[in-house]
Amino acid sequence: MQSLENNLTIERLPISEKVAYGLGDFASSMFWKLFSMFMLFFYTDVFGISAAAVGTMFLVTRVWDAANDPIMGVISDRTTTKWGRFRPFLLWVAVPFGIIGVLTFTTPDFNETGKLVYAYVTYTLMMMVYTAINVPYGSLMGVMSSDGEQRTSLASWRFIGAFSGGLFVTSTANSLIEHFSEGRTEAVGFQITIAIYAIVAAILFILVFLGTKERVIPEKEKTGSLKEDIKDLWKNKPWFIMLGANISTLIFISMRDGSILFYFKYVVGDQVVSLFGNTYVWSSTSLSSAYMSIWLATNIIGVILAKPLSSRLGKKNTFILSALTSAVFSFIFFFIAPDQIIAIYGLNILLGISSGIVLPLGWSMYADIADYSEWKTGRRATGLVFSSGSMSQKFGWTIGGALSGWMLGAFGFEPNVEQTEIAILGIRLMISVIAGIGALMAFIFIRSYNLDEEMMRIVKNDLTKEKEEELITV
């Protein structure tokens, strides 16, 4: 009886709980941005591994990591504790997450083969603990409330946390690394900086555990077997569409993220900037830090706009608008000269807002897909649906990361030297045209998505009526 009542209760979640939930993606995004923006640079320019080898490592380790996502979804769906199904993992994995994060950015004095093996092992472990804490965290949104509006609000708070965490890293990382490298090496600077972020992340994950509550509790008979869950997923057309759209979106984001440090260090360089009648000399490091911070700050604006836009236009149409404008702005970026700093930053603002809109929509739409699956099959597999969303992100991240490493190698990139014209062309293509193709693919996929607001009202009403009838029979 209690679980049925929980399913029927629709309540507005308190702001404190939404903020607590958002802290989880603040923690995750600190490391996500370290991986997407700093990892390739760290491995090539600090640890001394070739770009092509890093690209292959990203492909191998991230494919394995993506395969772990649905496994973790199945595990969390079938976990039963007094704290719920998903919250316990935030408590259990928080400390291992921090420890392995530090080890991943540690540089033992090995030969080239030893360095590569160490990178494979630590990066694989890092991705596994990232999955072990983030799949349950993502699934938690689907059971904190059954109301679509509350889920969209939670998704917005989640991504406000995500971009705030990313902004925290991009605005502090270069300064902290430089500070802790004084009198030491850049490698030590990286290690100490990551240790600080790791402690913050572990504390925040524990706060999410303490500050949230699971309310949507499926009846035991609605939890199917693994075979049934996978079969249901393969028959779910909206899930396939979101899979493609999510993968494409992450290709776009990871290509841009992974290119920024290389673009400013090797293409833009130090610049003399005239602004409001004053002249400033900005180093490439300062320019890249400011660029990353603006990119993430404007992402937050996009996240905030997601809810009002989707309420007015619908989730699908808002997603289409975001993906298409992101693609167009990315293609335009290629034609901006490296010394046109104001234009580079201005287009970065437009890209940040347009791409920020799409991300909370994706997770809110996955919650709708979980409801649609229950409506079609009579079984609910929230963890598997959300883990597949995480898996699609990982695949997009995998493809984008591998392409970045391979493109650098193919265009003749060599770390810490002046680059050839062809290498510079490759870096410019990575941050603009190639990234833009990912956004264009997301636009193409999402046009076929059919769970509009009217369809979801039907799904919601039918599920509510079904539960009311079950209550009467009980």
C-alpha positions in Angstrom: 0.0 0.0 0.0 2.7 2.5 0.9 4.5 2.2 -2.4 1.2 2.8 -4.3 0.6 5.9 -2.2 4.1 7.2 -2.9 3.5 6.7 -6.6 0.3 8.8 -6.5 1.7 11.6 -4.4 2.7 14.6 -6.5 4.3 17.3 -4.4 6.4 20.3 -5.1 9.9 19.5 -4.0 11.5 22.0 -1.6 14.2 24.2 -3.0 16.6 22.8 -0.4 16.2 19.3 -1.9 16.6 20.6 -5.5 19.8 22.4 -4.5 21.1 19.2 -2.7 20.4 17.2 -5.9 22.3 19.8 -8.0 25.4 19.5 -5.7 25.9 16.0 -7.2 26.5 17.3 -10.7 28.6 20.1 -9.3 30.9 17.3 -8.0 30.7 15.2 -11.1 31.2 18.1 -13.4 34.4 19.1 -11.7 35.9 15.9 -12.9 34.0 15.7 -16.1 35.5 19.0 -17.1 38.9 17.9 -16.0 38.6 14.9 -18.2 37.1 16.7 -21.2 39.2 19.9 -21.1 42.4 19.0 -19.4 42.9 15.2 -19.8 44.2 15.1 -23.4 46.5 18.1 -22.7 47.7 16.5 -19.4 48.6 13.2 -21.1 50.4 14.8 -24.1 52.0 17.9 -22.7 52.6 16.9 -19.1 52.8 13.1 -18.9 54.5 12.8 -22.3 52.2 10.2 -24.1 51.7 10.7 -27.9 48.4 12.2 -29.0 47.5 9.2 -31.2 48.1 6.7 -28.3 45.9 8.8 -26.1 43.2 8.8 -28.7 43.2 5.0 -28.9 43.3 4.8 -25.1 40.2 7.0 -24.9 38.4 4.8 -27.3 39.2 1.5 -25.6 38.7 2.7 -22.0 35.6 4.7 -22.7 33.9 1.9 -24.7 34.4 -0.4 -21.7 33.1 2.3 -19.4 30.0 2.9 -21.6 29.3 -0.8 -21.5 29.3 -0.7 -17.7 26.5 1.9 -17.6 23.6 -0.4 -18.2 25.1 -3.0 -15.9 25.2 -0.4 -13.2 21.6 0.5 -14.0 20.5 -3.0 -13.6 22.4 -3.3 -10.2 20.9 -0.1 -8.9 17.4 -1.0 -10.1 17.6 -4.2 -8.0 19.3 -2.7 -4.9 17.1 -2.6 -1.8 18.1 -0.7 1.3 16.4 1.4 4.0 17.7 4.5 2.1 16.2 3.4 -1.3 17.7 2.0 -4.5 19.9 4.9 -5.7 20.9 7.1 -2.8 23.2 4.6 -1.1 25.7 4.6 -3.9 26.4 8.3 -3.3 27.5 7.4 0.2 29.4 4.2 -0.7 31.4 5.5 -3.7 32.2 9.1 -2.7 35.6 8.4 -1.1 36.9 5.9 -3.7 35.9 8.4 -6.4 38.2 11.0 -4.9 41.1 8.7 -4.3 41.2 7.3 -7.8 40.7 10.8 -9.2 44.0 11.8 -7.7 45.8 8.7 -8.9 44.6 9.3 -12.4 46.4 12.7 -12.5 49.6 11.3 -10.9 52.7 11.0 -13.1 55.0 8.1 -12.0 58.5 8.2 -13.6 58.0 5.2 -16.0 59.2 4.7 -19.5 56.8 5.4 -22.4 55.2 1.9 -22.2 54.9 2.1 -18.5 53.2 5.5 -18.7 50.7 4.2 -21.2 49.9 1.1 -19.1 49.5 3.3 -15.9 47.2 5.7 -17.9 45.1 2.7 -19.1 44.7 1.2 -15.6 44.0 4.4 -13.6 41.8 6.0 -16.3 39.7 2.7 -16.5 39.3 2.6 -12.7 38.3 6.3 -12.7 35.6 5.7 -15.3 34.3 2.7 -13.4 33.8 4.7 -10.1 32.4 7.6 -12.1 29.8 5.2 -13.5 29.2 3.6 -10.1 28.2 7.0 -8.6 26.7 8.8 -11.6 24.3 6.2 -12.9 22.5 6.0 -9.6 22.7 9.7 -9.3 21.1 10.3 -12.7 18.4 7.7 -11.9 17.6 9.3 -8.6 15.8 12.2 -10.5 13.3 9.7 -11.8 12.2 8.6 -8.3 12.4 11.9 -6.5 9.1 12.9 -8.2 6.7 11.5 -10.7 5.6 15.0 -12.0 7.0 16.1 -15.3 7.3 19.8 -14.3 9.2 18.8 -11.1 11.5 16.6 -13.1 12.3 19.4 -15.5 13.0 21.6 -12.6 15.3 19.0 -11.0 17.1 18.6 -14.4 17.6 22.4 -14.5 19.0 22.4 -11.0 21.2 19.4 -11.9 22.7 21.3 -14.8 23.0 24.5 -12.9 25.1 22.4 -10.5 27.0 20.8 -13.4 27.9 24.1 -15.1 28.7 25.7 -11.8 31.1 22.8 -11.0 32.6 23.1 -14.4 32.9 26.9 -14.0 34.6 26.4 -10.7 37.2 24.2 -12.3 37.8 26.3 -15.4 38.2 29.5 -13.5 40.5 28.1 -10.8 42.4 25.1 -12.4 45.1 27.0 -14.4 45.8 29.3 -11.5 46.0 26.5 -8.9 48.2 24.4 -11.2 50.5 27.3 -11.8 50.6 28.2 -8.1 51.4 24.6 -6.9 53.9 24.2 -9.7 56.1 27.0 -8.4 59.4 25.4 -7.2 58.1 22.0 -8.2 57.0 20.5 -11.6 53.8 21.1 -13.6 52.9 17.4 -12.8 53.0 18.1 -9.1 50.9 21.2 -9.6 48.3 19.0 -11.4 48.3 16.4 -8.6 47.8 18.8 -5.7 45.1 20.7 -7.6 43.2 17.5 -8.3 43.5 16.4 -4.7 41.7 19.6 -3.7 38.9 19.0 -6.2 38.6 15.3 -5.0 38.0 16.3 -1.4 35.3 18.8 -2.4 33.6 16.2 -4.7 33.5 13.5 -2.0 31.9 15.9 0.5 29.3 17.1 -2.0 28.3 13.5 -3.0 27.6 12.7 0.7 25.5 15.9 1.0 23.4 14.7 -1.9 22.8 11.4 -0.1 21.8 13.4 3.1 19.6 16.0 1.3 17.4 14.0 -1.0 14.6 11.5 -0.8 13.2 8.7 -3.0 9.4 8.9 -3.4 8.5 6.9 -6.6 8.8 3.3 -5.4 7.7 0.7 -8.0 5.7 -2.3 -6.9 7.7 -5.5 -6.8 5.6 -7.0 -9.6 6.5 -4.0 -11.9 10.2 -4.8 -11.7 10.8 -7.1 -14.6 13.7 -9.5 -15.2 16.8 -8.2 -16.9 15.8 -10.0 -20.1 12.4 -8.3 -20.1 13.9 -4.9 -19.3 16.4 -5.1 -22.2 13.7 -6.4 -24.6 11.5 -3.5 -23.6 14.3 -1.0 -24.2 15.0 -2.4 -27.7 11.4 -1.9 -28.7 11.3 1.7 -27.4 11.7 4.0 -30.4 12.0 7.3 -28.4 14.8 5.7 -26.5 16.7 5.0 -29.7 16.2 8.5 -31.0 17.4 10.0 -27.7 20.4 7.6 -27.8 21.5 9.1 -31.1 20.8 12.7 -30.2 22.7 12.3 -26.9 25.7 10.7 -28.5 25.8 13.4 -31.2 25.5 16.2 -28.6 28.4 14.8 -26.6 30.6 14.5 -29.7 30.0 18.3 -30.2 30.8 19.1 -26.6 33.8 16.9 -26.1 35.4 18.0 -29.4 35.1 21.7 -28.3 36.1 21.0 -24.7 39.2 19.0 -25.7 40.3 21.5 -28.3 40.3 24.7 -26.2 43.7 24.5 -24.5 45.4 23.5 -27.7 43.6 26.2 -29.7 44.7 29.0 -27.4 48.2 27.7 -26.7 49.1 26.8 -30.3 46.8 28.8 -32.6 45.9 32.1 -30.7 48.9 32.5 -28.5 49.5 35.6 -26.4 47.5 38.6 -27.6 47.4 42.3 -27.2 43.7 43.1 -26.7 42.1 46.6 -26.9 38.9 47.0 -24.8 37.0 50.2 -23.9 40.0 52.3 -24.9 42.5 50.3 -22.8 45.2 47.9 -24.0 45.8 44.6 -22.3 48.4 41.9 -22.9 46.8 38.5 -22.3 48.7 35.2 -22.2 47.3 32.2 -23.9 46.7 30.6 -20.5 44.7 33.6 -19.4 42.7 33.7 -22.6 41.9 30.0 -22.4 40.8 30.2 -18.8 38.5 33.2 -19.6 37.2 31.4 -22.6 36.3 28.2 -20.7 34.8 30.2 -17.9 32.6 32.2 -20.3 31.6 29.1 -22.1 30.4 27.5 -18.9 28.8 30.6 -17.4 26.7 31.1 -20.6 25.9 27.4 -20.5 24.2 28.1 -17.1 22.1 30.9 -18.8 21.1 28.3 -21.4 20.1 25.8 -18.6 18.0 28.5 -16.9 16.3 29.2 -20.2 15.5 25.5 -20.9 12.4 25.4 -18.6 10.6 28.5 -19.8 11.4 27.7 -23.5 10.3 24.1 -23.2 7.1 25.2 -21.4 6.3 27.5 -24.3 7.7 25.5 -27.3 7.7 22.0 -26.0 10.8 19.9 -25.2 11.3 18.5 -28.7 11.1 21.9 -30.4 13.4 23.5 -27.8 15.9 20.7 -28.4 15.8 21.3 -32.1 16.4 25.0 -31.7 19.3 24.4 -29.4 21.0 21.8 -31.6 20.6 23.7 -34.9 21.9 27.1 -33.6 24.8 25.3 -31.9 25.8 23.8 -35.3 25.5 27.0 -37.2 27.5 29.0 -34.6 30.2 26.3 -34.7 30.6 26.4 -38.5 30.9 30.2 -38.3 33.6 29.9 -35.7 36.0 28.4 -38.3 36.1 31.6 -40.3 37.1 33.8 -37.4 40.8 34.8 -37.4 42.9 33.8 -34.3 43.6 37.5 -33.5 39.9 38.5 -33.5 39.6 38.0 -29.8 36.4 39.9 -29.3 34.7 37.9 -32.1 36.0 34.6 -30.7 34.6 35.5 -27.3 31.3 36.9 -28.7 30.6 33.7 -30.6 31.6 31.7 -27.6 28.8 33.4 -25.6 26.2 32.5 -28.3 27.5 28.9 -28.4 27.4 28.6 -24.6 23.8 29.7 -24.4 22.5 27.7 -27.3 24.3 24.4 -26.2 23.3 24.9 -22.5 19.6 24.7 -23.3 19.7 21.2 -24.6 21.3 19.4 -21.7 18.6 19.5 -18.9 16.0 18.7 -21.6 17.8 15.4 -22.4 17.5 14.1 -18.8 13.9 15.3 -18.4 13.1 13.5 -21.7 14.7 10.3 -20.4 12.3 10.4 -17.4 9.4 10.7 -19.9 10.8 7.7 -21.8 10.9 5.7 -18.5 7.2 6.6 -18.0 6.4 5.7 -21.6 8.1 2.3 -21.2 6.0 1.6 -18.1 2.9 2.6 -19.9 3.7 0.3 -22.9 4.9 -2.7 -21.0 3.5 -2.5 -17.4 7.1 -2.7 -16.1 9.3 0.1 -14.8 13.1 0.1 -15.2 14.2 3.7 -14.3 17.8 2.7 -13.7 18.2 1.0 -17.0 16.7 3.9 -19.0 18.8 6.5 -17.2 22.0 4.4 -17.4 21.5 4.1 -21.1 21.4 7.9 -21.2 24.7 8.0 -19.3 26.0 5.3 -21.7 25.1 7.5 -24.7 26.9 10.4 -23.2 30.0 8.1 -22.7 29.8 6.9 -26.3 29.7 10.5 -27.5 32.5 11.5 -25.2 34.4 8.4 -26.4 34.0 9.3 -30.1 34.8 12.9 -29.5 37.9 12.2 -27.3 39.3 9.6 -29.7 38.7 11.8 -32.7 40.6 14.7 -30.9 43.6 12.5 -30.2 43.7 11.0 -33.7 43.2 14.3 -35.5 46.1 15.8 -33.6 48.3 12.9 -34.6 47.0 12.9 -38.2 47.7 16.6 -38.6 51.3 16.2 -37.2 50.8 17.7 -33.8 53.9 17.7 -31.5 53.6 18.9 -27.9 55.5 22.0 -26.6 56.9 23.1 -30.0 55.7 25.6 -32.7 53.1 23.9 -34.8 53.1 23.5 -38.6 50.3 25.1 -40.6 48.6 21.8 -41.2 48.6 21.1 -37.4 47.1 24.5 -36.8 44.4 23.8 -39.4 43.6 20.5 -37.6 43.1 22.2 -34.3 40.9 24.9 -35.8 38.8 22.2 -37.5 38.4 20.3 -34.2 37.0 23.3 -32.3 34.6 24.4 -35.1 33.5 22.3 -38.1 34.0 18.8 -36.7 32.3 19.8 -33.4 29.5 21.4 -35.3 28.8 18.2 -37.3 28.0 16.6 -33.9 25.4 19.3 -33.1 23.9 18.9 -36.6 23.6 15.2 -36.2 21.7 15.8 -32.9 19.3 18.1 -34.8 18.7 15.4 -37.4 18.0 12.7 -34.7 15.7 14.7 -32.5 13.3 15.7 -35.4 11.9 12.1 -35.2 11.2 12.1 -31.5 7.5 11.6 -30.9 6.9 12.0 -27.1 5.4 15.5 -27.2 3.5 17.1 -24.4 0.1 15.8 -25.5 1.4 12.2 -25.7 3.0 12.5 -22.2 -0.3 13.8 -20.8 -2.0 10.7 -22.0 0.8 8.5 -20.6 0.6 10.3 -17.2 -3.2 10.1 -17.0 -3.3 6.4 -17.8 -0.6 5.5 -15.3 -2.3 7.5 -12.6 -5.7 5.8 -13.4 -4.0 2.4 -13.3 -2.6 3.1 -9.8 -5.9 4.4 -8.5 -7.6 1.3 -9.7 -5.0 -0.8 -8.0 -5.5 1.1 -4.7 -9.3 0.5 -4.9 -8.7 -3.2 -5.5 -6.3 -3.4 -2.6 
